[in-house]
Amino acid sequence: MAGCPYLALKQGSPADIKARPDITPPSALTLYTSPLCPYAHRIHLALLECNITHTLIEIDLKSPRPDWFLEMNPEGKVPVLKVGDGHGELVLRESLLILEFLADLAPQAGILVGSPVERAQARSFVDVFAKEVITPYYTLFTTPSRAPQIASQILTALRTKISPLLAHHLSTTSGGIGIGPFFNAAMYPTYVEYALTPFLLRLKVMEANNLIPSLAINAETAGHEFAGWCGVLMEREGVRKSFGPGVREVVGRMVERIEEGRVKEQEAAAAAAAAEGRTK
């Protein structure tokens, strides 16, 4: 993509977004977000692609949070979604909770639809992906010396667990809710795509910039179903609009975090060696 040297995102069709009707919620929505946070990206992407009217306010995660923001979230984290303005406003803080709220607020957007079983399948798939992929993803920053092993763990999980699960949910033969390319054969991105796309993007950023040399995501290493689904997700116009402008900052922060992890590992090794020397 032009202007996005760190990840090749294709120019999607504006119809990817405008295919859904504009949705104006009964109360004003304000999303506090940051391009550095994949959890906040979940909500930004959903609001954008579902055409839900909202106000976007970026929070600088590399600086101390202002007092007014800490009043909304004492932990200082994003995302935060403020519903309403003034008296009676609601503040939501957890990304999956916010996605469920948006699904209930705008059911016509199709974020979380289908039978109770299909809705449970979507939640379960996100939970499995979090345990098998997102958790080890974060250890790439805390223990970079183990990056080859961690990358192998992630690819094995994608190939042997995630891709086979997707095989049951990406065609109408599974009894899905439509004939589209998304989870449970939906025509438009769903709860699953919004919850996981930000992390898939970051894995692809690592691959594209050779931050983890042993991380190569393709049909052979990650499974045909996963690779095909991932390709569909990368081509959405909403992904380009919500991630492209901040990808340079994301890559820079990834490099910083990997280096910080190396320094901490070296410090821990030196401290352990010094402690062992004192006991001899």
N, C-alpha and C positions, 0 to 999 in steps of 0.2 A: 504494500500500500504506500502511495506517495506520502512522504512526511512521517512515515512510521518505519524507520530502518531496523527496529529491533524485533519485529514480528510481521510476517507477510499476511496481512488481513485483506481479503478480497473486498472489492467494492460491492456491497450488497445492493439489492433493489430497494428503493424507498417503499415499495409495496410490502416489504417485510414488516414495516412498522404500520403503515396506513391501512393495512388490510383489516385491522381491528377498528371499531368505532371509537371516537373520542369519548372519554369517560370523565365527567366532572363529579367528584365525590361531594356528598352533602356538607362535609367539613373540610376546611383547607388542610392540605398535607404539606409538611415541610420536612425534607430529608437532610440530615446532617451526615456528611459522607467524607471520604478521602479516596483519591485514586490509588493510594497505597494499600487499602484494606479490601481483601476479597470478599469479606462478609458484607461490607457496605455496598460493594459492587453488585451483589445479589439483588439488592433493593433498587438501586439506580437502574439496572438493566430491566427489571420487571416493570417499574413505573414507565420507563421510556417505551418499551415494546408494547405495553398494554395501553398506551395512550392515556394514562391516568394523569390528570392535571396535578402538578405539584411544583413546589419551590425547592431548589437545590442550593444548599449552603456547604461549602467545603471547609473542613477543619484541618488545620496544619498539625499533623501528628508528630512532627519533629520539634514542636515548640510546646511550652507549657500551655495547658488548656485555659481559656478565659473562665472567670468565675461563673458567668452566666451559663456556660456550657456544663460546668461541673454541677450546677444546680439541677440540670436535667439528667445527667449521668455522672455520679460521683466517681466512677471508675475512669472517666475520661475517654471512653472508647466510642467508636462508631461501628455500626450505624445507630442513629437515633431518629425515630420518626415521630414528629409532633403532629397530633391530630387536633384540629381546631386552633383557635387563637384566643387567648385571654381566659375568661372564666370557663371552667369545665373542660379545659383541654386535656388530652390524653397523651402520655409519652410512652413509646414502646422502644425497647432497647436490644432485643435479641433478633438476629436476622431471620431465622426460620419462623419465629413467632410473628414477625412483621409480614413475611410471605403469606402465612396462613391468614393474617388479618386482611391483607389485600385480596386474597382469594374470596373471603367472605364479603368484603366491601364491594367488590366488583365481580360477581360470579360470571357475568357475560364475557369477561376476559379469558376465562377458561384456564386459570392458573392451576386449580386443583379441582378436577371434575371427575365424573364417572361414578361408579357404584362405591359403596363403602369398602369393598375389597380392593378396587383399583386405587382408591385414595390411600389405603393402607399400604399397598404395594409401592406407591410412590414414596411415601415416608420411609418405608423399610429400605428401599434402594439407596436413598440419600444417606441413611444411617450406615449401611454397609460400606458405601464409598468413603464416608468420613473415617471409619475405622481402618479401612484397608489402604487408603490413598492419602487422605488429608493429614492424618496423624503422622505417618512417616515423612510426608512432604515437609513438615515443619522441622523435623530432625535433620534435614539437609543443612539447615542454618546453624543448629546448635552443635552438631557433630560432623562438620564437613570432612573430617579425615575418613569417615565411613561412607562417604558419598557413593562410591561404586556399589557397595553392598546395599545401601538404601535404595538406590536407583533400580537395582535388580529386584529388590523386594516389591517396589511399586509396579514395575513392569510385569512381574509374575502375578501380582494381584489383579492387574488389569486384564491379563490374558486368561487366567484360570478361574477368576471369580466374577469380575465385572462384565466382561464380554459375554460369557455364557448367560448371565442374568439378562443382559440386554436382548439377547436372542429371543427371549420369551416375551419381550415388550415392544418390539419394533416392527411387528407385522400384524395384520388383521387376523391371522390364523391363531393368535393368542387370545382372541376375544376382546381386542382392544376397543377403544372408544371412537375410533375413526380410521382414516386411511392415510394419515399424514406420516412424516418422517420422525416425529418426536415420541417421547415416552408414551407407552400404551397407544401407539399409532395416532396420537393427537395431531391435528392440523397445525396447531401453533405451539410454541414453547410452553412448557408447563412448570410446575413446582420443581420437578427434577432438573430441568435445564437451567432454571434460574439459580437453584442452589449450587449447581456444580460447574457451570460454565466459567465462573471467575477462577476456579482452581485449575481447570483444564487449560485456560489461557496462560496461567503462570507456569504450568509445566511446559507448555509449548514455548514460552519465552525463554525458559532455561535451556531448552533444546536448541532453539534458534540462535542463541548467543553463546552456546557451548559452555555454559556456566557449570554444568555437570556433564562432562564428556561422555559418560556411559549411559546417559538418558536419551534414548532414541525411540520415539513413539510412532509406530507404524503397524500395519496389519500383521506382520510377522511377530513383532515383539509384544504387542498389546492386544492382539485379537482382531479379526476382521470386523466384527460387529461394533466394537468400540471405536476402531479407527474410522469406520464409515460414519458413525454417529458424530464423532468428534469433528470430522470434516464438515458435516452439515452445520454444526454449531458455529464453527469459525467463519462461515460465509454469511452470517446474519448482519444486516445493516445496523441493528441495535448494538451488536458487539463492537463493530467498528466505531460507532459514535460514542459509546460509553467507555471504551478502553483505549482506543487509538491515541487520543490527545494526551493521555497520562502514561503511556507505555515507557517513554524514556525515563521518567521518574521512577517507575516500578523497577526497571532494570538496574538503575543506579542504586536503589535501595537494596535490591537483592545482592549486588556485589558487596555493598557495605556490610550486610548482615553475614554473608559467608566469611568475610575477612574478620569480623568481630568474633564469629564462632571459632575461627582458627586461633586467634589470639587467646581466647578463653581456654581452649584446649591446651595450648602451650603453657599458659599460666598454671593450669591444673596439674599438668605433667611435671612442671618444675616444682610446684608445691609438694607433690607426692614424692618426688625424688629427694627433696630436702628433708621431708619428714622421715623417709626411710633411712637417710644418712644419720639423722639424730638418734635413731633407735639402735644403730650398730655400735 
